[in-house]
Amino acid sequence: MKNSRVIELDALRGIAVLLVVFYHYCYRYAELYNSEVSVGVARYGHLGVELFFLISGFVIFYSLLHAKSLQQFWVGRIARIMPAYWLSVVLIYAVISMVGLEGRTVGLGDFIANLSLSQEYLGFEHVDGVYWSLTIEITFYFWVSLFMIRYRQYAQYLFLVYPVILLAVQMCDLDMSRKIEKLFLVEYGSLFVAGICYSNLHQKNMSKSSLFVLLICVLVNTFQYVGIELMTVLFFHFLMLIVSLGKGSFLSLKPLTYIGGLSYSIYLIHQNIGYILLDNLSVVGFPHWLLTTVVFSVVVLVAHFMVKYVEKPSRKLIIQKFGKQYAF
């Protein structure tokens, strides 16, 4: 499996980013700027981020197994996420500064802090609201790389204990600050850990302890979500399970895998730029579904060029200069 790509994961990434875009364009945009275009079911599209976190646990764990050092792992992660992120920060800040977007403008200090991807911990605003999930991702990278590489002898114990602690926190409904929640991944840690379990299953390394941990993670989710949200998250677990078992080939539709391959860049740029385009195009009087289709097409086109001319070349350059490519 080394240096291979699980194509079904691209399909899941495609589903995840489509859900998030659906949420922002057909529900969140309506909340903020035009309530007449609200699509009720779109409110659940934000759960696409949960699917991203499950996928991240799967992929990052595999990367860590083949990392020889913390430096090698972090070079790979920086090469993967930062070039496109820096471009999106500059692009979105410049566009909003020139065109404006109600409630979405930030200061120069916020812009500079965003370049470090530590803005939330430093108390600055996000240039684009979707960056909140990157804070969660980076925090996950920190903890899992620390224990899987530097303190690997403790990883097995943490793997068993951490989900149980999360379950206890959910059952007791403990009140804690948002920064503490983010630092220790209280809200989303169960999804990342479940992703690790699915990665083990895919590599045929699923032990009784991994199965126990997976069941605890799913149980944590049953305390976190209710109703349609719970059913959606459980469905995501089901999709991850069938992909892990090698039974998800039916998901590998070309449109989904194509969008999935662009999903990171789409995610980075779709929200605020999408709002601006929707706001300016709404004057033509076209139906909202047509406007969202046009705007999404523009975002996909921009993302295509970001991947082709920024993500892939810069990643290759960074890996060649600072370390061997090992992650997918």
C-alpha positions as CSV (number, residue, x, y, z in Angstrom):
1,M,0.0,0.0,0.0
2,K,3.0,2.3,0.4
3,N,2.9,5.4,-1.9
4,S,-0.6,4.3,-3.1
5,R,-3.7,6.4,-3.1
6,V,-7.0,5.1,-1.8
7,I,-9.2,6.5,-4.6
8,E,-12.4,5.9,-2.6
9,L,-11.1,8.5,-0.1
10,D,-11.1,11.1,-2.9
11,A,-14.7,10.2,-3.5
12,L,-15.5,10.8,0.2
13,R,-13.6,14.1,0.1
14,G,-15.8,15.0,-2.8
15,I,-18.9,14.3,-0.8
16,A,-17.6,16.2,2.2
17,V,-16.7,19.4,0.3
18,L,-20.0,19.3,-1.6
19,L,-21.9,19.1,1.7
20,V,-19.9,22.1,3.1
21,V,-20.5,24.2,-0.1
22,F,-24.2,23.3,0.0
23,Y,-24.3,24.5,3.6
24,H,-22.6,27.8,2.9
25,Y,-24.4,28.7,-0.3
26,C,-27.9,27.5,0.5
27,Y,-28.2,28.0,4.2
28,R,-25.4,30.1,5.8
29,Y,-25.5,32.7,3.0
30,A,-29.3,32.9,3.5
31,E,-28.8,33.4,7.2
32,L,-26.4,36.2,6.7
33,Y,-27.5,38.0,3.5
34,N,-30.7,36.8,1.9
35,S,-33.2,34.7,3.9
36,E,-35.4,34.1,0.8
37,V,-33.0,31.6,-0.7
38,S,-32.7,29.3,2.3
39,V,-32.8,25.6,1.7
40,G,-33.7,23.9,5.0
41,V,-32.0,20.6,4.5
42,A,-28.7,22.5,3.7
43,R,-28.3,23.2,7.4
44,Y,-26.9,19.7,7.8
45,G,-24.2,20.3,5.2
46,H,-21.8,21.6,7.8
47,L,-21.3,18.0,8.9
48,G,-19.1,17.5,5.8
49,V,-16.3,18.7,8.1
50,E,-16.9,15.7,10.3
51,L,-16.3,13.5,7.3
52,F,-13.1,15.4,6.6
53,F,-11.9,14.7,10.1
54,L,-12.6,11.0,9.8
55,I,-10.6,10.9,6.5
56,S,-7.8,12.9,8.1
57,G,-7.4,10.4,10.9
58,F,-7.2,7.6,8.3
59,V,-4.6,9.3,6.1
60,I,-2.4,11.0,8.8
61,F,-2.0,7.7,10.7
62,Y,-0.8,6.0,7.5
63,S,1.6,8.9,6.9
64,L,2.9,8.6,10.5
65,L,3.6,4.9,10.2
66,H,6.1,5.7,7.4
67,A,7.6,8.8,8.9
68,K,11.2,8.4,10.2
69,S,11.2,11.6,12.2
70,L,9.0,14.5,13.3
71,Q,10.8,16.7,10.8
72,Q,10.0,14.4,7.9
73,F,6.3,14.2,9.0
74,W,6.0,18.0,9.4
75,V,7.8,18.7,6.1
76,G,5.2,16.5,4.4
77,R,2.3,18.2,6.2
78,I,3.6,21.8,5.5
79,A,4.2,20.9,1.9
80,R,0.6,19.6,1.6
81,I,-1.4,22.3,3.4
82,M,0.5,25.6,3.5
83,P,1.2,26.8,-0.1
84,A,-2.5,26.7,-1.1
85,Y,-3.5,28.0,2.3
86,W,-1.1,31.0,2.0
87,L,-2.5,31.8,-1.5
88,S,-6.1,31.6,-0.2
89,V,-5.3,33.9,2.7
90,V,-3.7,36.5,0.4
91,L,-6.5,36.2,-2.2
92,I,-9.4,36.4,0.2
93,Y,-7.9,39.2,2.2
94,A,-7.2,41.2,-1.0
95,V,-10.6,40.6,-2.5
96,I,-12.6,41.5,0.7
97,S,-10.3,44.6,1.3
98,M,-11.1,45.8,-2.3
99,V,-14.8,44.7,-2.7
100,G,-16.0,44.4,0.9
101,L,-18.2,41.9,2.5
102,E,-20.5,42.7,5.4
103,G,-19.3,41.2,8.7
104,R,-16.3,39.5,7.0
105,T,-13.6,42.2,7.0
106,V,-10.5,41.8,9.1
107,G,-7.5,43.9,10.0
108,L,-3.9,43.8,8.9
109,G,-2.9,42.1,12.2
110,D,-5.5,39.4,11.6
111,F,-4.1,38.9,8.1
112,I,-0.5,38.5,9.3
113,A,-1.5,36.1,12.1
114,N,-3.5,34.0,9.6
115,L,-0.3,33.4,7.7
116,S,1.1,31.5,10.7
117,L,-2.1,29.3,10.9
118,S,-2.1,30.0,14.7
119,Q,-4.5,32.9,14.6
120,E,-7.2,31.2,16.7
121,Y,-4.8,30.4,19.6
122,L,-3.4,33.9,19.4
123,G,-6.8,35.6,19.6
124,F,-7.0,36.9,16.1
125,E,-9.9,36.6,13.6
126,H,-9.9,34.2,10.7
127,V,-9.6,35.8,7.2
128,D,-12.2,33.2,6.2
129,G,-14.3,31.4,8.7
130,V,-13.6,28.0,7.2
131,Y,-10.1,28.2,8.6
132,W,-11.4,27.2,12.0
133,S,-11.1,23.5,10.9
134,L,-7.5,23.9,10.0
135,T,-6.8,24.9,13.6
136,I,-8.3,21.6,14.6
137,E,-6.3,19.7,12.0
138,I,-3.0,21.3,13.0
139,T,-3.7,20.5,16.7
140,F,-4.4,16.9,15.7
141,Y,-1.1,16.7,13.8
142,F,0.7,18.0,16.8
143,W,-0.6,15.5,19.3
144,V,-0.6,12.4,17.0
145,S,2.9,13.1,15.7
146,L,4.2,13.7,19.2
147,F,3.0,10.3,20.5
148,M,3.4,8.3,17.3
149,I,7.0,9.4,16.7
150,R,8.7,11.1,19.7
151,Y,6.9,9.1,22.5
152,R,5.7,6.1,20.6
153,Q,6.0,3.9,23.6
154,Y,3.1,5.7,25.2
155,A,0.9,5.7,22.0
156,Q,-0.9,2.4,22.7
157,Y,-2.0,3.5,26.2
158,L,-3.1,6.9,25.0
159,F,-5.0,5.3,22.1
160,L,-7.0,3.2,24.6
161,V,-7.5,5.9,27.3
162,Y,-8.2,9.0,25.3
163,P,-11.6,7.9,23.8
164,V,-12.7,6.8,27.2
165,I,-11.9,10.2,28.6
166,L,-13.8,11.9,25.8
167,L,-16.8,9.7,26.5
168,A,-16.6,10.6,30.2
169,V,-16.5,14.3,29.3
170,Q,-19.5,14.0,27.1
171,M,-21.5,12.0,29.7
172,C,-20.7,14.5,32.4
173,D,-21.3,17.5,30.1
174,L,-18.2,19.3,31.5
175,D,-17.9,23.0,30.9
176,M,-14.5,24.2,29.7
177,S,-13.1,27.1,27.6
178,R,-13.1,26.9,23.9
179,K,-9.3,27.0,23.7
180,I,-9.0,24.0,26.1
181,E,-11.6,22.2,24.0
182,K,-9.6,22.8,20.8
183,L,-6.2,22.1,22.4
184,F,-7.3,18.7,23.5
185,L,-9.7,18.0,20.6
186,V,-12.6,17.4,23.0
187,E,-15.3,18.0,20.3
188,Y,-13.7,16.2,17.3
189,G,-11.0,13.9,18.7
190,S,-13.3,10.9,18.5
191,L,-13.6,11.4,14.7
192,F,-9.8,11.5,14.2
193,V,-9.3,8.4,16.4
194,A,-12.0,6.6,14.6
195,G,-10.2,7.4,11.4
196,I,-7.1,5.8,12.8
197,C,-9.1,2.7,13.6
198,Y,-10.4,2.5,10.0
199,S,-6.8,2.9,8.7
200,N,-5.8,-0.1,10.9
201,L,-8.7,-2.0,9.5
202,H,-7.8,-1.1,5.9
203,Q,-4.2,-2.3,6.5
204,K,-5.5,-5.5,8.2
205,N,-4.1,-4.5,11.5
206,M,-7.4,-4.3,13.4
207,S,-6.9,-5.7,16.9
208,K,-9.5,-6.2,19.6
209,S,-8.2,-3.0,21.3
210,S,-8.7,-1.0,18.0
211,L,-12.2,-2.4,17.7
212,F,-12.9,-1.4,21.4
213,V,-11.6,2.1,20.7
214,L,-13.7,2.4,17.5
215,L,-16.8,1.4,19.4
216,I,-16.1,4.0,22.1
217,C,-15.6,6.7,19.5
218,V,-18.9,5.9,17.9
219,L,-20.5,5.9,21.4
220,V,-19.0,9.4,22.0
221,N,-20.7,10.6,18.8
222,T,-24.0,9.3,20.0
223,F,-23.7,11.8,22.9
224,Q,-22.6,14.6,20.7
225,Y,-25.2,14.5,18.0
226,V,-28.9,14.0,17.8
227,G,-31.6,13.3,15.2
228,I,-30.6,13.8,11.6
229,E,-27.1,15.0,12.6
230,L,-26.5,11.7,14.4
231,M,-27.8,9.6,11.5
232,T,-25.5,11.6,9.1
233,V,-22.4,11.1,11.3
234,L,-23.2,7.3,11.7
235,F,-23.6,7.1,7.9
236,F,-20.2,8.6,7.5
237,H,-18.8,5.9,9.8
238,F,-20.5,3.4,7.6
239,L,-18.9,4.8,4.5
240,M,-15.5,4.8,6.2
241,L,-16.1,1.2,7.2
242,I,-16.9,-0.1,3.7
243,V,-14.0,1.8,2.3
244,S,-11.7,0.3,4.9
245,L,-12.9,-3.2,4.0
246,G,-12.2,-2.5,0.4
247,K,-15.9,-2.6,-0.6
248,G,-16.3,1.0,-1.6
249,S,-15.4,0.9,-5.2
250,F,-19.0,2.0,-6.2
251,L,-18.1,5.4,-4.7
252,S,-15.3,6.0,-7.2
253,L,-17.4,8.0,-9.7
254,K,-15.2,10.3,-11.8
255,P,-17.1,13.5,-10.9
256,L,-16.8,12.8,-7.2
257,T,-13.1,11.8,-7.3
258,Y,-12.3,14.9,-9.4
259,I,-14.0,17.2,-6.9
260,G,-12.3,15.2,-4.2
261,G,-8.9,15.8,-5.7
262,L,-9.6,19.6,-5.6
263,S,-11.4,19.5,-2.3
264,Y,-8.7,21.2,-0.2
265,S,-8.5,24.2,-2.5
266,I,-12.3,24.3,-3.0
267,Y,-12.7,24.3,0.8
268,L,-10.2,27.1,1.3
269,I,-11.7,29.6,-1.2
270,H,-15.4,28.8,-1.6
271,Q,-17.0,30.6,1.3
272,N,-16.2,34.4,1.3
273,I,-15.5,34.6,-2.4
274,G,-18.7,32.6,-3.0
275,Y,-20.7,35.0,-0.9
276,I,-19.3,38.0,-2.8
277,L,-20.2,36.4,-6.1
278,L,-23.6,35.3,-5.0
279,D,-24.3,38.8,-3.6
280,N,-23.2,40.6,-6.8
281,L,-24.9,38.1,-9.2
282,S,-28.2,38.1,-7.3
283,V,-29.2,41.3,-9.0
284,V,-29.7,39.6,-12.4
285,G,-32.7,37.8,-10.9
286,F,-31.7,34.2,-11.8
287,P,-32.9,31.4,-9.5
288,H,-30.6,30.8,-6.6
289,W,-29.9,27.2,-7.7
290,L,-28.6,28.5,-11.0
291,L,-26.4,31.2,-9.3
292,T,-24.9,28.6,-6.9
293,T,-24.2,26.3,-9.8
294,V,-22.4,29.2,-11.7
295,V,-20.5,30.3,-8.5
296,F,-19.5,26.7,-7.7
297,S,-18.2,26.2,-11.2
298,V,-16.1,29.3,-10.9
299,V,-14.7,28.1,-7.6
300,V,-13.9,24.7,-9.1
301,L,-12.1,26.3,-12.0
302,V,-10.0,28.5,-9.6
303,A,-9.3,25.4,-7.5
304,H,-8.3,23.4,-10.5
305,F,-5.6,26.0,-11.3
306,M,-4.6,26.2,-7.7
307,V,-3.9,22.5,-7.6
308,K,-2.2,22.5,-10.9
309,Y,0.0,25.5,-10.4
310,V,0.4,25.9,-6.7
311,E,-0.5,22.8,-4.6
312,K,1.3,20.1,-6.7
313,P,4.4,22.1,-7.8
314,S,5.1,23.7,-4.5
315,R,4.6,20.4,-2.6
316,K,7.0,18.6,-5.0
317,L,9.6,21.4,-4.5
318,I,9.3,21.5,-0.7
319,I,9.6,17.7,-0.5
320,Q,12.6,17.6,-2.8
321,K,14.4,20.3,-0.9
322,F,13.6,19.2,2.7
323,G,12.6,15.6,2.7
324,K,11.5,12.4,1.0
325,Q,7.8,12.2,0.0
326,Y,6.1,9.6,2.0
327,A,2.5,10.7,2.6
328,F,-0.6,10.6,0.4
